[in-house]
Amino acid sequence: MKMSIERKKRLYGLLFVSPFIIGTLVFFLYPLVQSLVFSVHRITSVVDLDEMEYIGLAHYLEAFTIDIEFVPTFIGVVTDTLVNTPIIVVFSLILAVMLNKKIRFRGFFRTVYFLPFLLGSGMILNQLLGMGVDAKSMDIMRGILLPDEIRQVIGPSVTLVLSTFLNRITLLLWRSGVQILLFLSGLQGISPSLYEAARCDSATEWEMFWLITIPMLSPVILLNLVYTIIDSFNDVRNVMVQYFIRNAFVLQKFDYASALSWLYFLFVFAIILAVFLVMRKHVFYASGREVTNRI
């Protein structure tokens, strides 16, 4: 019995993601369940983590009623993520469209825009710091530094505005590598015949962008939205993640840190679910004929 093409594609997809599924079940499932157990218990001995007493949702209530750091830090991280995510996705789309054009040194420019992602990864950054690179010299990752001479001329107020703007641009550059790559893959997957047919119907570049490029890229846009949200919330430089690490491994409060991380996880899951619910009506799957008929 021959399998259909759709069934083969699904099997191929399952084959490619199977290492991740197996790795999750083997290495991630037990710590996940263990952290959930910790979150509803109070560990009575740091030496033996199995010694604990059940306290229910006390840790979860403590996060909102007693802990004076959790809520402000949480709100700051969420606000920053909700502001940065659409900017990063739009910025990545614009750069991907530009890099997809047939221009000279196109491969060089693609490499330049993807290098920040590689150099900004935790492993490479740790290697640089381990080789004696001063952490202060890595401030370029957080923003473009203004020389002292310029700061003295423009004054503190203008310096603050300009520094904020430059910091935002730097963030976009450092965190757009994967998104640009995904958009480039999506753009190269759009059949050129769609644009040729649209030009025959006298469609402008602007019309082709909104009626062909955006609809055909909508699945990639959804993917980049989800990736950017998760990457922002799980970034090791995220102050919320650092707060979890400090509670667990510095203060030895594994139970409370587990409760905080579960609150964080549930909120991120709710955000991702909301994105899927909002975007599902706007994700466009169609053949080339259906797209050109819209122009």
Helices and strands as residue ranges (DSSP letters): H 5-23, I 24-28, H 29-39, E 41-43, E 52-54, H 58-65, H 70-99, H 106-119, H 122-130, G 135-141, H 148-174, H 177-188, H 192-200, H 205-208, I 209-213, H 214-234, H 239-245, I 246-250, H 254-279, H 288-292
